[in-house]
Structure formats: structure tokens, C-alpha cells
Amino acid sequence: MLTTRYVTGSPSWIDLGTPDIDAAAAFYTGLFGWTFRPGGPEVGGYGTFQAAGKTIAGGMTVPAEQSGPAWNVYFQTPDADATAKAVEQGGGSITFQPVDVMELGRSAYFRDPAGVGFSAWQPRQMNGMEAAGEQNTLSWVELYTPDVQAATAFYHTVFGWETSEVPFPGGTYTTVNPSGAGPDSMFGGVVPIDSDPLEAEAGPYWMPYYEVADADAIAAKAQELGGQVRMAPVDMADVGRFAKLADPHGARFAIIKSATPTS
């Protein structure tokens, strides 16, 4: 599960690109109880979301002709420029070259060999999210991809990720964790997109999961606020109850009420 003990390769930030950040902020405020702090012209209008007073995500208006609405995951790196080289060597591409974000850190935006967007964050004054794995914050990330083996090989090259196979009814689930940290530090999974008709239709992407107190109530609230329930809440043994949603502009995400640990 995610924590704020960030190491190389761990998710450390997430942000939303949307055609209307004010409307999107109203949706997520109503859904999760977040607050939104708009950014000024010096940061291009980039604002931040807070949960319980802690900064947990970013967001900004992105014109539809530039990019579709989506959540973007950032993974920590000690050197964004070296990560950019590794992305290209691994068969990915650079969408935005590494750039300094004031004194906060250095970031870059990439696409993996399957065309899935993701970012890297080299921290300076800002390590990343101030809360993770807590209620109404990011708790898991999941990659839907046409080739699990190729994807895990790519991200191993870029971030050093290690994988584990976790059995579940009907098959296995590929989990990922930072190099040398072991399966107990897993923060995400990799899923063959063809195994899920819902995702196969929408296309490969990184899907964020947000921890919630009641998955059914949040799913219902999302519909009330103009969002979409892409998959109704379901239970998975020893994992929890989760649902797949989309905000009113179409940005996809999931919610989960994690199972209480037995130990």
C-alpha cells in the first residue's frame, strides 16, 4: 500500500488534466470533501487539492485539443534527466523534457511503449504528496496494458521495479514494488487490458485508486454529481470493496474500501 516514505520508483504525486478545472474541483470537493487551491499565472493556473489539510494532488485546465481528461501518476526519481534517457532506451518516448518546477523539484512527462502517459518527479523542496494510503487519498495505482511482460520489463529498466504474482480466483495478479523493497512495499498492479472488456474499450492507461470509507456511498455520490459509475462496487476477498468511476469530463479513477488487515 502507498505511503509517503518515497523511494525511487514509488508513486509520489498525481495530478488531473481537465478541460475545466473549476468544474472538476467542484466535483472532487463534493465527492471526497477535498479543498482546491487555485494557482496563479506564475504556475500556469496549476492548483492543488488538499484532504484534511494535507496537499495530496494537483490539477489544471488542459484544452481538449491538447490532451483528453485524465489523472497522471508521477514516480519518484533521483535524476529526471537520467530517467528520460532510460525511457528512450527502453522503447518509450518523451512528451515533455525534464524541467525545473521553481524550487520544488524537476519533472518530465513520458509515454511507455504502449502509449500510456506517466511522469517522473525529482524532489527538491517538495517530496510529493503529504498523505497517501489514508481516507480520501491515493492508495494504489494500476496499469492496464496490452502486454504485461513488456510493460514490467520497461518499467524495470526505467525505475528498477520488481514484480510478484498474487493468486486470485481465476488467475494471478501482477504486483509491482520498488527495487529491493520486497512485496510488502507493493504499490500497484499491472493488468492485461484484454482481460477486461471495459478497459479494452477505453484504452491502456494508469488508473489511480482512492481510499474511501464507503465505496457504495461514494459511487452513488459520483452519479449525483454528474460522474459515471463505470463498474459498480464489488467485493474481492482479502482486498476490499472497490468500484471504477469517471468524473463528469471522463477522467477515469477507482475507489476502494480496503479490507481490514487480519494481522
Beta strands, then each sheet from edge to edge (+ up, - down):
strand 1: 11-18
strand 2: 35-37
strand 3: 47-51
strand 4: 54-61
strand 5: 70-76
strand 6: 93-101
strand 7: 105-111
strand 8: 117-123
strand 9: 138-145
strand 10: 162-168
strand 11: 171-177
strand 12: 188-192
strand 13: 205-211
strand 14: 228-236
strand 15: 240-246
strand 16: 252-258
sheet 1: 2+ 3- 4+ 1+ 5- 8- 7+ 6-
sheet 2: 10+ 11- 12+ 9+ 13- 16- 15+ 14-
end
